[in-house]
Amino acid sequence: MSKRKIYALSYFLSRSFFLGFGYSVILSITNKDSWICFLLGTLLGICLIYAISKIKEPMKNETIKEHLQHHKILKYIILTIFLLFNIFMMSQLLFILETFASSFFLINSPTFFILIPIVFLIYRITIKGWSTIGRIAEIFMPISLIIVILSMAILTPYGTTDKFLPIMTQDTWQMIRGTLMVTFYTSAPFLLLLNAPMQDHKLIRKYLFGTVTIILIGILIIAVLGPNLIQIYRYPEYMILKKIKVFQFLEKIENIISITWILDVFMTLSIIAHNIRLTLPKKKNNLFFLAILAILFFFVIYLGEIYFIELQVYTILPMILGGFEILLILLFLLHRLIKKRNQN
């Protein structure tokens, strides 16, 4: 895929876990000092993205399965963990998307009615492969970026700097926790690009391309809502959009603007689905893939029934993502060491 397509995919990947719960959880932990966590988390994320770039470098246009074909035991271990990572991410993102849609767009619609078109579209896009996924990302990314920039420009006058004062009032452990959340939320999804054919394996600039918008929106939320309100709202980024009005009489603009977050999750789900297809055995691949989609479909419906338990899971979600991320990075580094030893 072209560099532009990879930039577009990276933009959506870095933002995918911040729909609703991402900001809400981090802000509830570190309050008005969250902006520091966003900055430190991004710096720490750069280190992990550098490691992922180094893993991708020798792979070139190979998939993970092709790259590991000479080391069968390690190949199956990595592929199994990578598959579980993708399935876990898909279950959580489907739940996030369904929850957001049912909260603001399709309030009276049953869960299965919301999920069916999403799962169907993901399946159709996945069949077409990376070129189609990248092309759709190229179309959606400028739309999303323009909406984000215009929204921030309109909302900036509503913010005040006194909402950030005094600085560093939060507990050190909470700040560390918030920083790690930002790190894993933004960097873990980049593992999904290991299967993607790309001309340029360097991912740090691509990572920053989307993450900068996350930092700026986080700062804007604090500046507009202040330390008290950011503790209350489950969707703080949605609540600040309610202040936007056009010509002083067109309201409910937030429902149009928030389409950008839906695009973030939808594009990431498409990438995940294609990764699952590539990781599954070639024999009866489509059957296995449809079975996983069906299981996830009913599992997410079940998650809707235990909503408050799932919210508790979401508080440790970044640490689960981080566990997968670090484990996969270490396993790929082990593969490289074994390969070098065999060559010597």
C-alpha positions as a Markdown table, in Angstrom:
| # | Residue | x | y | z |
|---|---|---|---|---|
| 1 | Met | 0.0 | 0.0 | 0.0 |
| 2 | Ser | 1.1 | 3.6 | -0.6 |
| 3 | Lys | 2.5 | 5.8 | 2.2 |
| 4 | Arg | -0.7 | 7.9 | 2.1 |
| 5 | Lys | -2.9 | 4.9 | 2.8 |
| 6 | Ile | -0.7 | 3.8 | 5.7 |
| 7 | Tyr | -1.0 | 7.4 | 7.1 |
| 8 | Ala | -4.7 | 7.2 | 6.8 |
| 9 | Leu | -4.9 | 3.8 | 8.5 |
| 10 | Ser | -2.6 | 5.0 | 11.3 |
| 11 | Tyr | -4.7 | 8.0 | 11.9 |
| 12 | Phe | -7.7 | 5.8 | 12.7 |
| 13 | Leu | -5.7 | 3.3 | 14.7 |
| 14 | Ser | -4.3 | 5.7 | 17.2 |
| 15 | Arg | -7.7 | 7.2 | 17.9 |
| 16 | Ser | -9.9 | 4.1 | 18.0 |
| 17 | Phe | -10.0 | 3.5 | 21.8 |
| 18 | Phe | -10.9 | 7.1 | 22.7 |
| 19 | Leu | -14.6 | 6.9 | 21.7 |
| 20 | Gly | -16.4 | 7.7 | 25.0 |
| 21 | Phe | -14.7 | 5.5 | 27.5 |
| 22 | Gly | -11.1 | 6.3 | 26.7 |
| 23 | Tyr | -11.2 | 9.9 | 27.7 |
| 24 | Ser | -13.7 | 9.3 | 30.4 |
| 25 | Val | -11.5 | 6.7 | 32.2 |
| 26 | Ile | -8.3 | 8.7 | 32.0 |
| 27 | Leu | -10.0 | 12.0 | 33.1 |
| 28 | Ser | -11.7 | 10.3 | 36.0 |
| 29 | Ile | -8.3 | 9.1 | 37.2 |
| 30 | Thr | -6.1 | 12.1 | 36.7 |
| 31 | Asn | -8.6 | 14.9 | 36.4 |
| 32 | Lys | -7.3 | 18.3 | 35.1 |
| 33 | Asp | -3.7 | 16.9 | 35.1 |
| 34 | Ser | -4.7 | 14.5 | 32.3 |
| 35 | Trp | -3.0 | 16.7 | 29.7 |
| 36 | Ile | 0.3 | 15.7 | 31.3 |
| 37 | Cys | -0.6 | 12.0 | 30.9 |
| 38 | Phe | -1.5 | 12.6 | 27.3 |
| 39 | Leu | 2.0 | 14.1 | 26.6 |
| 40 | Leu | 4.0 | 11.6 | 28.6 |
| 41 | Gly | 1.9 | 8.7 | 27.3 |
| 42 | Thr | 2.6 | 9.7 | 23.8 |
| 43 | Leu | 6.4 | 10.0 | 24.4 |
| 44 | Leu | 6.3 | 6.5 | 26.0 |
| 45 | Gly | 4.2 | 5.3 | 23.1 |
| 46 | Ile | 6.9 | 6.5 | 20.6 |
| 47 | Cys | 9.3 | 3.9 | 22.2 |
| 48 | Leu | 6.8 | 1.1 | 21.6 |
| 49 | Ile | 6.1 | 2.3 | 18.1 |
| 50 | Tyr | 9.8 | 2.3 | 17.4 |
| 51 | Ala | 10.0 | -1.3 | 18.5 |
| 52 | Ile | 7.0 | -2.2 | 16.3 |
| 53 | Ser | 8.7 | -0.4 | 13.3 |
| 54 | Lys | 11.8 | -2.5 | 13.9 |
| 55 | Ile | 9.7 | -5.7 | 13.9 |
| 56 | Lys | 8.1 | -4.6 | 10.6 |
| 57 | Glu | 11.3 | -3.7 | 8.9 |
| 58 | Pro | 12.6 | -7.2 | 7.9 |
| 59 | Met | 9.0 | -8.3 | 7.1 |
| 60 | Lys | 8.7 | -5.9 | 4.2 |
| 61 | Asn | 5.5 | -7.0 | 2.3 |
| 62 | Glu | 5.3 | -10.4 | 4.1 |
| 63 | Thr | 2.5 | -11.3 | 6.4 |
| 64 | Ile | 3.3 | -12.6 | 9.9 |
| 65 | Lys | 2.5 | -16.1 | 8.8 |
| 66 | Glu | 4.9 | -15.9 | 5.9 |
| 67 | His | 7.7 | -14.2 | 7.9 |
| 68 | Leu | 7.7 | -16.9 | 10.6 |
| 69 | Gln | 7.3 | -19.9 | 8.3 |
| 70 | His | 10.8 | -21.3 | 9.1 |
| 71 | His | 10.1 | -21.4 | 12.9 |
| 72 | Lys | 7.0 | -23.5 | 13.3 |
| 73 | Ile | 6.8 | -23.6 | 17.1 |
| 74 | Leu | 7.3 | -19.9 | 17.5 |
| 75 | Lys | 5.1 | -19.2 | 14.5 |
| 76 | Tyr | 2.1 | -21.0 | 16.1 |
| 77 | Ile | 2.7 | -19.3 | 19.5 |
| 78 | Ile | 2.9 | -15.8 | 17.9 |
| 79 | Leu | -0.1 | -16.4 | 15.6 |
| 80 | Thr | -2.2 | -17.7 | 18.4 |
| 81 | Ile | -1.5 | -14.7 | 20.6 |
| 82 | Phe | -1.9 | -12.3 | 17.7 |
| 83 | Leu | -5.3 | -13.9 | 16.9 |
| 84 | Leu | -6.5 | -13.6 | 20.5 |
| 85 | Phe | -5.3 | -10.0 | 20.5 |
| 86 | Asn | -7.4 | -9.3 | 17.4 |
| 87 | Ile | -10.4 | -11.1 | 18.7 |
| 88 | Phe | -10.2 | -9.3 | 22.1 |
| 89 | Met | -9.9 | -5.9 | 20.4 |
| 90 | Met | -12.8 | -6.6 | 18.1 |
| 91 | Ser | -15.1 | -7.6 | 21.0 |
| 92 | Gln | -14.2 | -4.4 | 22.9 |
| 93 | Leu | -14.6 | -2.1 | 19.9 |
| 94 | Leu | -17.9 | -3.6 | 18.8 |
| 95 | Phe | -19.1 | -3.1 | 22.4 |
| 96 | Ile | -17.9 | 0.6 | 22.4 |
| 97 | Leu | -19.5 | 1.3 | 19.0 |
| 98 | Glu | -22.8 | -0.4 | 19.9 |
| 99 | Thr | -22.9 | 1.4 | 23.3 |
| 100 | Phe | -22.2 | 4.8 | 21.7 |
| 101 | Ala | -24.7 | 4.3 | 18.9 |
| 102 | Ser | -27.4 | 3.1 | 21.3 |
| 103 | Ser | -26.8 | 6.0 | 23.7 |
| 104 | Phe | -27.0 | 8.9 | 21.2 |
| 105 | Phe | -28.3 | 7.7 | 17.7 |
| 106 | Leu | -30.5 | 4.6 | 18.0 |
| 107 | Ile | -31.7 | 4.9 | 21.5 |
| 108 | Asn | -34.7 | 2.6 | 21.2 |
| 109 | Ser | -33.1 | 0.1 | 18.8 |
| 110 | Pro | -32.1 | -3.4 | 20.1 |
| 111 | Thr | -28.4 | -4.3 | 20.1 |
| 112 | Phe | -28.6 | -6.9 | 17.3 |
| 113 | Phe | -30.3 | -4.3 | 15.0 |
| 114 | Ile | -27.3 | -2.0 | 15.5 |
| 115 | Leu | -24.6 | -4.7 | 15.2 |
| 116 | Ile | -25.9 | -6.5 | 12.1 |
| 117 | Pro | -25.1 | -3.8 | 9.5 |
| 118 | Ile | -21.7 | -3.1 | 11.1 |
| 119 | Val | -20.7 | -6.8 | 11.1 |
| 120 | Phe | -22.0 | -7.2 | 7.5 |
| 121 | Leu | -20.0 | -4.1 | 6.2 |
| 122 | Ile | -16.9 | -5.3 | 7.9 |
| 123 | Tyr | -17.2 | -8.7 | 6.3 |
| 124 | Arg | -17.7 | -7.2 | 2.9 |
| 125 | Ile | -14.8 | -4.8 | 3.2 |
| 126 | Thr | -12.5 | -7.6 | 4.5 |
| 127 | Ile | -13.1 | -9.8 | 1.5 |
| 128 | Lys | -11.7 | -7.1 | -0.7 |
| 129 | Gly | -8.4 | -7.0 | 1.2 |
| 130 | Trp | -5.8 | -4.3 | 2.1 |
| 131 | Ser | -6.2 | -2.2 | -1.0 |
| 132 | Thr | -9.9 | -1.6 | -0.4 |
| 133 | Ile | -9.4 | -1.0 | 3.3 |
| 134 | Gly | -6.7 | 1.5 | 2.5 |
| 135 | Arg | -8.8 | 3.2 | -0.2 |
| 136 | Ile | -11.7 | 3.7 | 2.2 |
| 137 | Ala | -9.4 | 5.1 | 4.9 |
| 138 | Glu | -8.0 | 7.6 | 2.3 |
| 139 | Ile | -11.6 | 8.8 | 1.7 |
| 140 | Phe | -12.6 | 9.0 | 5.3 |
| 141 | Met | -9.4 | 10.4 | 6.8 |
| 142 | Pro | -9.6 | 13.9 | 5.3 |
| 143 | Ile | -13.3 | 14.2 | 6.2 |
| 144 | Ser | -12.5 | 13.2 | 9.8 |
| 145 | Leu | -9.5 | 15.5 | 10.0 |
| 146 | Ile | -11.3 | 18.6 | 8.7 |
| 147 | Ile | -14.2 | 18.0 | 11.1 |
| 148 | Val | -11.8 | 17.6 | 14.0 |
| 149 | Ile | -9.9 | 20.8 | 13.2 |
| 150 | Leu | -13.0 | 22.9 | 12.6 |
| 151 | Ser | -14.6 | 21.6 | 15.9 |
| 152 | Met | -11.5 | 22.5 | 17.9 |
| 153 | Ala | -11.3 | 25.9 | 16.3 |
| 154 | Ile | -14.9 | 26.6 | 17.1 |
| 155 | Leu | -14.7 | 25.3 | 20.7 |
| 156 | Thr | -11.4 | 27.0 | 21.6 |
| 157 | Pro | -13.0 | 30.3 | 22.7 |
| 158 | Tyr | -15.1 | 28.3 | 25.2 |
| 159 | Gly | -12.0 | 27.1 | 27.1 |
| 160 | Thr | -10.1 | 28.9 | 29.9 |
| 161 | Thr | -6.6 | 28.3 | 31.2 |
| 162 | Asp | -7.7 | 28.6 | 34.8 |
| 163 | Lys | -9.3 | 25.2 | 34.5 |
| 164 | Phe | -5.8 | 23.7 | 34.5 |
| 165 | Leu | -4.7 | 25.3 | 37.8 |
| 166 | Pro | -3.2 | 24.4 | 40.1 |
| 167 | Ile | -0.9 | 21.9 | 38.2 |
| 168 | Met | 0.2 | 18.5 | 39.5 |
| 169 | Thr | -2.4 | 18.0 | 42.3 |
| 170 | Gln | -3.0 | 14.3 | 41.5 |
| 171 | Asp | -1.4 | 11.3 | 43.2 |
| 172 | Thr | 1.9 | 10.1 | 41.5 |
| 173 | Trp | 0.6 | 6.5 | 41.1 |
| 174 | Gln | -2.6 | 7.8 | 39.4 |
| 175 | Met | -0.5 | 9.9 | 37.0 |
| 176 | Ile | 1.6 | 6.8 | 36.1 |
| 177 | Arg | -1.5 | 4.8 | 35.6 |
| 178 | Gly | -3.0 | 7.5 | 33.4 |
| 179 | Thr | 0.2 | 7.8 | 31.3 |
| 180 | Leu | 0.3 | 4.0 | 30.7 |
| 181 | Met | -3.4 | 4.1 | 29.7 |
| 182 | Val | -2.6 | 6.7 | 27.0 |
| 183 | Thr | 0.5 | 4.8 | 25.9 |
| 184 | Phe | -1.3 | 1.4 | 25.4 |
| 185 | Tyr | -4.5 | 2.9 | 24.0 |
| 186 | Thr | -2.6 | 4.7 | 21.3 |
| 187 | Ser | 0.2 | 2.3 | 20.5 |
| 188 | Ala | -1.2 | -1.2 | 20.8 |
| 189 | Pro | -3.5 | -0.9 | 17.7 |
| 190 | Phe | -0.4 | -0.4 | 15.6 |
| 191 | Leu | 0.4 | -4.1 | 15.9 |
| 192 | Leu | -2.4 | -4.5 | 13.4 |
| 193 | Leu | -0.2 | -3.1 | 10.7 |
| 194 | Leu | 2.3 | -5.9 | 10.9 |
| 195 | Asn | 0.3 | -7.8 | 8.2 |
| 196 | Ala | -0.1 | -4.8 | 6.0 |
| 197 | Pro | 2.1 | -4.4 | 2.9 |
| 198 | Met | 3.9 | -1.1 | 3.1 |
| 199 | Gln | 6.6 | 0.8 | 1.3 |
| 200 | Asp | 7.8 | 2.6 | 4.4 |
| 201 | His | 8.0 | 0.7 | 7.7 |
| 202 | Lys | 8.8 | 3.8 | 9.8 |
| 203 | Leu | 5.7 | 4.3 | 12.0 |
| 204 | Ile | 6.6 | 7.1 | 14.4 |
| 205 | Arg | 5.4 | 10.0 | 12.3 |
| 206 | Lys | 2.3 | 8.1 | 11.4 |
| 207 | Tyr | 1.7 | 7.5 | 15.1 |
| 208 | Leu | 2.0 | 11.1 | 15.9 |
| 209 | Phe | -0.3 | 12.1 | 13.0 |
| 210 | Gly | -3.3 | 10.8 | 14.9 |
| 211 | Thr | -2.1 | 11.1 | 18.4 |
| 212 | Val | -1.7 | 14.8 | 18.2 |
| 213 | Thr | -5.4 | 15.1 | 17.7 |
| 214 | Ile | -6.0 | 13.0 | 20.8 |
| 215 | Ile | -3.8 | 15.3 | 22.9 |
| 216 | Leu | -5.4 | 18.5 | 21.6 |
| 217 | Ile | -9.0 | 17.2 | 22.2 |
| 218 | Gly | -8.0 | 16.0 | 25.7 |
| 219 | Ile | -6.7 | 19.5 | 26.5 |
| 220 | Leu | -9.8 | 21.1 | 25.0 |
| 221 | Ile | -12.1 | 18.9 | 27.1 |
| 222 | Ile | -10.4 | 20.1 | 30.3 |
| 223 | Ala | -10.4 | 23.7 | 29.2 |
| 224 | Val | -14.1 | 23.7 | 28.4 |
| 225 | Leu | -15.6 | 21.5 | 31.1 |
| 226 | Gly | -13.2 | 22.0 | 34.0 |
| 227 | Pro | -12.1 | 19.6 | 36.8 |
| 228 | Asn | -15.6 | 19.0 | 38.1 |
| 229 | Leu | -17.6 | 18.2 | 35.0 |
| 230 | Ile | -15.0 | 16.0 | 33.4 |
| 231 | Gln | -15.5 | 13.7 | 36.4 |
| 232 | Ile | -19.2 | 13.4 | 35.7 |
| 233 | Tyr | -19.7 | 12.8 | 32.0 |
| 234 | Arg | -19.2 | 9.4 | 30.4 |
| 235 | Tyr | -18.7 | 11.0 | 27.0 |
| 236 | Pro | -16.9 | 14.3 | 27.8 |
| 237 | Glu | -15.8 | 14.8 | 24.1 |
| 238 | Tyr | -19.4 | 14.5 | 23.0 |
| 239 | Met | -20.6 | 16.9 | 25.7 |
| 240 | Ile | -18.3 | 19.8 | 24.7 |
| 241 | Leu | -19.7 | 19.4 | 21.1 |
| 242 | Lys | -23.1 | 20.4 | 22.4 |
| 243 | Lys | -21.8 | 24.0 | 22.7 |
| 244 | Ile | -21.4 | 24.2 | 18.9 |
| 245 | Lys | -24.2 | 26.1 | 17.2 |
| 246 | Val | -24.4 | 27.3 | 13.6 |
| 247 | Phe | -26.0 | 30.7 | 12.9 |
| 248 | Gln | -27.2 | 30.6 | 16.6 |
| 249 | Phe | -30.2 | 28.4 | 15.7 |
| 250 | Leu | -29.0 | 25.1 | 14.2 |
| 251 | Glu | -28.4 | 22.8 | 17.1 |
| 252 | Lys | -27.6 | 19.1 | 17.7 |
| 253 | Ile | -24.6 | 19.6 | 15.5 |
| 254 | Glu | -22.7 | 17.2 | 17.9 |
| 255 | Asn | -24.5 | 14.2 | 16.2 |
| 256 | Ile | -23.0 | 15.1 | 12.9 |
| 257 | Ile | -19.5 | 15.9 | 14.2 |
| 258 | Ser | -19.3 | 12.7 | 16.3 |
| 259 | Ile | -19.4 | 10.6 | 13.2 |
| 260 | Thr | -15.6 | 11.0 | 13.2 |
| 261 | Trp | -15.4 | 8.7 | 16.3 |
| 262 | Ile | -17.6 | 6.1 | 14.6 |
| 263 | Leu | -15.2 | 6.2 | 11.6 |
| 264 | Asp | -12.2 | 5.6 | 13.9 |
| 265 | Val | -13.8 | 2.5 | 15.3 |
| 266 | Phe | -15.2 | 1.2 | 12.1 |
| 267 | Met | -11.9 | 1.5 | 10.2 |
| 268 | Thr | -10.0 | -0.2 | 13.0 |
| 269 | Leu | -12.6 | -3.0 | 13.1 |
| 270 | Ser | -12.1 | -3.5 | 9.3 |
| 271 | Ile | -8.3 | -3.8 | 9.8 |
| 272 | Ile | -8.8 | -6.3 | 12.7 |
| 273 | Ala | -11.2 | -8.4 | 10.7 |
| 274 | His | -8.7 | -8.7 | 7.8 |
| 275 | Asn | -6.0 | -9.6 | 10.3 |
| 276 | Ile | -8.1 | -12.4 | 11.7 |
| 277 | Arg | -8.7 | -13.8 | 8.1 |
| 278 | Leu | -4.9 | -13.7 | 7.4 |
| 279 | Thr | -4.1 | -15.4 | 10.7 |
| 280 | Leu | -6.7 | -18.3 | 10.4 |
| 281 | Pro | -5.8 | -21.5 | 8.4 |
| 282 | Lys | -6.2 | -21.2 | 4.6 |
| 283 | Lys | -8.3 | -24.3 | 4.5 |
| 284 | Lys | -12.0 | -23.4 | 5.2 |
| 285 | Asn | -10.8 | -19.8 | 6.0 |
| 286 | Asn | -14.1 | -18.2 | 5.2 |
| 287 | Leu | -16.0 | -20.7 | 7.4 |
| 288 | Phe | -13.8 | -20.1 | 10.4 |
| 289 | Phe | -14.0 | -16.3 | 9.9 |
| 290 | Leu | -17.8 | -16.3 | 9.7 |
| 291 | Ala | -17.9 | -18.5 | 12.8 |
| 292 | Ile | -15.7 | -16.0 | 14.8 |
| 293 | Leu | -17.9 | -13.0 | 13.6 |
| 294 | Ala | -21.0 | -14.9 | 14.7 |
| 295 | Ile | -19.6 | -15.7 | 18.1 |
| 296 | Leu | -18.4 | -12.1 | 18.6 |
| 297 | Phe | -21.8 | -10.8 | 17.5 |
| 298 | Phe | -23.7 | -12.8 | 20.2 |
| 299 | Phe | -20.9 | -12.1 | 22.8 |
| 300 | Val | -21.2 | -8.3 | 22.3 |
| 301 | Ile | -25.0 | -8.7 | 22.7 |
| 302 | Tyr | -24.3 | -10.5 | 26.0 |
| 303 | Leu | -21.9 | -7.7 | 27.1 |
| 304 | Gly | -24.8 | -5.3 | 26.7 |
| 305 | Glu | -26.7 | -7.3 | 29.3 |
| 306 | Ile | -23.8 | -7.0 | 31.8 |
| 307 | Tyr | -23.0 | -3.4 | 31.0 |
| 308 | Phe | -21.7 | -2.3 | 34.4 |
| 309 | Ile | -19.4 | -5.3 | 34.7 |
| 310 | Glu | -18.0 | -4.5 | 31.2 |
| 311 | Leu | -17.4 | -0.9 | 32.4 |
| 312 | Gln | -15.2 | -2.4 | 35.2 |
| 313 | Val | -13.3 | -4.4 | 32.6 |
| 314 | Tyr | -12.8 | -1.2 | 30.6 |
| 315 | Thr | -10.8 | 0.3 | 33.4 |
| 316 | Ile | -8.1 | -2.4 | 33.0 |
| 317 | Leu | -8.5 | -2.6 | 29.2 |
| 318 | Pro | -5.4 | -0.6 | 28.4 |
| 319 | Met | -3.3 | -2.9 | 30.7 |
| 320 | Ile | -4.6 | -5.9 | 28.8 |
| 321 | Leu | -3.8 | -4.3 | 25.5 |
| 322 | Gly | -0.3 | -3.4 | 26.9 |
| 323 | Gly | 0.2 | -7.0 | 28.0 |
| 324 | Phe | -0.5 | -8.3 | 24.5 |
| 325 | Glu | 1.6 | -5.6 | 23.0 |
| 326 | Ile | 4.7 | -6.1 | 25.1 |
| 327 | Leu | 4.4 | -9.9 | 24.9 |
| 328 | Leu | 4.2 | -9.9 | 21.1 |
| 329 | Ile | 7.1 | -7.4 | 20.8 |
| 330 | Leu | 9.2 | -9.7 | 23.0 |
| 331 | Leu | 8.3 | -12.8 | 21.0 |
| 332 | Phe | 9.2 | -11.1 | 17.7 |
| 333 | Leu | 12.5 | -10.0 | 19.2 |
| 334 | Leu | 13.1 | -13.6 | 20.3 |
| 335 | His | 12.4 | -14.7 | 16.7 |
| 336 | Arg | 15.0 | -12.3 | 15.4 |
| 337 | Leu | 17.6 | -13.5 | 17.9 |
| 338 | Ile | 17.0 | -17.1 | 17.0 |
| 339 | Lys | 17.2 | -16.2 | 13.3 |
| 340 | Lys | 20.5 | -14.4 | 13.8 |
| 341 | Arg | 22.0 | -17.3 | 15.8 |
| 342 | Asn | 21.0 | -19.8 | 13.1 |
| 343 | Gln | 22.6 | -17.6 | 10.4 |
| 344 | Asn | 25.9 | -17.4 | 12.4 |
